Amino acid sequence: MTLNGWHIGERLVHEKLGHQDHTTLNLFRGIQGDLPGDHAQFHCTRLPFLPLTTLDEIGRPWGSILAGGDGGPGFIRHSRYTVLTVEAKVWPGEPIVENGNGHRALLGGGGGGAMLAAGIGIEFPTRRRNKFAGEVTRMEREGDLVTLDITVNEAIGNCPKYINVRDLGPRPDTSPRIGLRDLQLSPTQRLPDEVISFICESDTVFLGTTYHAPEDEAALYPSHLGMNQRGGRKGFIRVVPSDGRTVVLPDYSGNRFMTSLGNIEATPLASLTFVSFTTGDILYLTGTATNLYSRAAQQIMPFQNTLTTVHTTGYILVHDALPVRQRPGTTPEVSPYSPPIRYLAEEKSAPMLLSAENPTALLTSIVLHTPTIATFTFEASTAPPIQAGQAVILDFTPLLGAARYQHMAPGNPASVNDDRIRTWTVSRSNVRGREREFELTMREKPGGFVTGALSNIARKLGSVRPEMLRDMRELGIRPGLVGITGEFVLPAPEENRRMLWVAGGIGITPFLAMLAGLAGQGEDVRLVLSTREPEVFVPLLVSVLSGRERGTEGLVLVVDVFSERPIPDLDVDGVVLRRHTGRVTSAFFASDDVGVQGREVYVCGPEPFEKAVVNALESVGVERGRVRSEGFAY
């Protein structure tokens, strides 16, 4: 079937997103009207399972997962020119069975007719994928075996951008059973907690869509289905807390075909199918779908410009069904193109957006500690309500310009979804009693677009105009002050509070703010710092402690610094500095001198450091749930 252009839904999405250049308008020519030979060979020889969209008797899409009994490739055959024959072993709850029953002609009965279908083949170890659409022209069932003939009339090879690499192997000894099922949720019904957890712990979903052609366009743009894959970091898909059933799927920068969003725009229905590659559990979900753009999207998920909501109307959870699993001892490799997780406005972890009229933050000074570490002082146009330990969200578009569209960027994958918005932990706020000032102590990130630009400015001024580093106002570097975020905060004042703070390198930054914010009500703080740059971070501690109005009065503060480099003195009255070499170990935490039991524990640093510290604490009896941690996954 040769396409005649974009249907009404696709045209609307392109218009709303501003994708109306000549190239985008002609992308449909890349969709072939039959099944290419190399695609057929791929589906037949490389796939351990096939996600396939079909419709139920009331027109809702469901995403099936079809696989052979042995969990390996070979259950698909290229039986004729543009026909794929699928011989799958189905399990209780698999939607293809009921959906096929609605088309009796496929089973040899009268009436009915061909059944629309769409599938996607993905080879997870290589991230190769090919999509197709067409119709099921024959379906035979014998026990738990189903044979389908799928006549393909649309085919396209897709980019691998958001596929998470997995090493999969067969696991044929399954015992499928339906765990939960409700095909018609009531208007006020919520999804079970088990289903919500399944969704929020997933890093991959198969998105099924349907396009029901209006009568006046059916000849040019016939009705059809779609099946696609969406991938990201674990947890990138969210569930709205207030209703417990609306699933929110962010849309990342892609190839601009917009076929899935276009189908939803015209026919507001979608299916979501989630797979656990460790347990073999499969969650099938269907519902009404809505695309949201710009401000409407950001009101649901701050900073996300395009997303789709799926209001669940039916679901099925089947345990131990997929005869394919992640190989033992291996872990998924997250696509480097996937941006950080964004939370819903309703969620506790969501950022607080500032309500003032476009607040900004003027860069007023820079202190260079090393060529790659510096403290930047900003003056906000309105006093930001920053709690000690929180982070600010800044928009550097005014300095760096908006990112231009690029489909792929192998040299810098993160740039594809770069919105110029960055989040940094505040190392000190209300600087010198000025409520609108705050400081950010940051390390230049290798290849980082924003930290690289700021560090280059600092280094250049340091070499040619060092006096400007003390007062940079005339340069007018004024990013937008978007919001405040973070739950890793200093707790409310309480007499004789005992705390253990553990920092890895630049992870000292929230603790600098917390030190400045301590009330001096008998707090007993043990600060542990592991660093390669003690000559940078120990003086920062001195600066913060010296700037406290009452100094260390009312505090008990012991600082343990672990480093292979010389550790400078910490010349502040009332503070004990202890020097150590090597790494922080469980033996250190086990000592009576540290006294971890009874202390509130906070950990901040790079992910490997955090994991090592949490494991060490757990080994000496500190429950994981007692440890508050703050990473750098902004």
QUIWO-V546803 format. One line per field, one symbol per residue. phi: phi as a letter, one per 40 degrees, with the letter a starting at -180 (. if undefined). psi: psi as a letter, one per 40 degrees, with the letter a starting at -180 (. if undefined). burial: I if it has 16 or more other ideal C-beta (glycine too) atoms within 10 Angstrom, else O. A space follows every 50 residues. Layout:
# QUIWO-V546803
phi = ???
psi = ???
burial = ???
This chain:
# QUIWO-V546803
phi = .ccbhccdcccccdcccgcbcdcccbcdcccccabccccdccccbbbcab cbcbbccbgccbbcbbacccgbchcbbccadbbbbbbbcbbdgccdcccc ccbcccbgccgghcbdaabbbbcccbgcabbaaiacbaabbbgcbbbbbb ccbaaacbccdbcccbcbacacccbcaccaaacaccdbcbccdccccdcc ccbaabbbbbbcccdcbcccbccabbbbbbbacdgccbbcccbgaccbbc bcdbcgcgccccccccbcbabbbbbccbbgcbbbabicbacbbfcccccc bdgccaabbbccbaaabbcfbccbaccdgbbcbcdccccccbccdccccc cccccccfcbbccbabbccadbbabbbbbccacccccdhcbbbbbcddcb gccccacbadcadcccbcbgcbbbcccabfcfgccccabbbbbccdgccc cccccccccccccbadccccabdccgcbccccabahbcbccddacfcbbb bbbbfcccdcccccdccccgbgcbbbbbbbacbcccccccccccccccdb fbcgbbbbbbbbacbdbccbcbdgbcbbcbbgbcbcccccccccgccgbc bbbaiddccdcccccccccbgccdccccbbcbcc
psi = hhieahidddddddddefgfiddddeddeehieahiddddddddeeheih hhhiiaeeehiihihhiideeiieehigdidfhhhhgihiihehdddddd degdddeeaiabaihiiiihhhgddefiihiiibihehhihhbehhhhhh hhehiihiiedfhhhihiiigegigiihdihhegiideiiiiddddddde eieiihhhiihhhideedddgiiiiihihhiaiheehihhddefehhhhi hihaeedfddddddddggiiihhihhedeeihhhiiaiihhiibdddddd ghehdhihihhheiihhhifdhfhihhheiiihhheehiiihiiddidei ihhheihgiihhhdihhhdieehihhhihidihhghiheiiihiheddde iihihhdigddgddedfheehihihhdhifhfeheeiiihhihhhhehdd ddddddddddddddgdddddhededfhgihgdaiihegihiihhhfhhih hhihbeeeddddddddeheffehhhhhhhhiegdedddddddddddehde beheihhhhhhhieihhiigghhehhhhhiiaihiddddeidddfdheih hhhhaiddddddddddddeeehideehhihaff.
burial = IOIOOIIIIIIIIIOOIOIOOOOIOOIIOOIIOIIIOOIIOIIIOIIIII IIIIIIOOOIIIIIIIIIOOIIIOIIIIOOOIIIIIIIIIIOIIIIIOII IOIOOIOOOOOOOIIIIIIIIIIIOOIIIIIIIIIIIIIOIOOOOIOIII IIIIIIOIOIIIIIOIIIOIIOOIOIOOIIOIIOIOOOOIIOOOIIOIIO OIIIIIIIIIIIIOOOOOOOIOOIIIIIIIIIOOOIIIIIOOOIIIIIII IIIIOOIIIIIIIIIIIIIIIIIIIIIOOIIIIIIIIOIIIIOOOOIIOI IIIIIIIIIIIIIIIIIIIIIIIIIIOOOOOIOIIOIIIOIIIIOOOOOI IIOIOOOOIIIIIIIIIIIOOIIIIIIIIIIOOIOIIIIIIIIIIIOOIO OOOOOOOOOOOOOIOIIIOIIIIIIIIIIIIOOOOIIIIIIIIIOOOIII IOOIIOIIIOIOOOOOOIIOOIOOOOIIIIIIIIIIOIIIOOOOOOIIII IIIIIIIIIIIIIIIIIIOOOOIIIIIIIIIOIIOIIIOIIIIIIOOIOO OIOOIOIOIIIIIOOOIIOIOIOOIOIOOIOOOIOOOIIOOOOIOIOOIO IIIIIOOOIIOIIIOIIOOOOIOOOOIIIIOIOO
